[in-house]
């Protein structure tokens, strides 16, 4: 297993990215809530998907 040494992300670029992602995320949450899921279910599902993508990105095992 490869060990993650460090990740360097520009604070300015991260803020810009968050601004873009936040709008889409709020839309996604709203659409999913209107499908009958609770806010907790939506946030847990999003968190799990992000964790899986991040684990794949850094080549770490994912937790299920």
N, C-alpha and C positions, 0 to 999 in steps of 0.2 A: 504494500500500500504506500502510495506517495504521501509525503507529509507536506501540508501547506506551510510555506515559509512566510509569505506575506502577500498582501494584495494592496496595491497603491492606486487610489482613485483620486483624481482632482476634485477638491471640494466644490469648486465652481461648476464643473461639469456634472457632478452628482446632484447639485441643487437644480440645475437646468433639467436634468433627466427626471428628477422627482416631480418637477412641475408638470412635465408631459405625462408621466405615468399616473400621477394623482388623479387627473381628470378622467382618464380611461378606467382607473380602478374604481372611482366613485360611480361611474356609469355601470361597470360590471356588477358592483355590489347592488346597485339599485335594480338592475334587471333580474339578478338572481333572487333578491328579496321578493320581487313581484311574481316570481315563479313558485313562491310558497315556502322557501327555505328561511330559517331564522338567521339573524345577523351572526350568531355564534357559529352556525354551520358554515355559512359563507366564509367567515374569516378563518376558520380552521381549515377548510378546503383550500383556500388561497395560500395559507401558510404552508401546508403540506406540499402543494405544487411548487412553491418557491424553494422550499428546502430540497426537493428532489432535483430541481434544475441547478441549484447552487452546488449540490453534492456532485452532480455530473460535471459541472464546470471545473471544479477543483479536484475531480477524480477521487472523491471520498465516498465511502459506502453510505447509502441513504438509510434512514431509520423509518420503519413502517409500523 
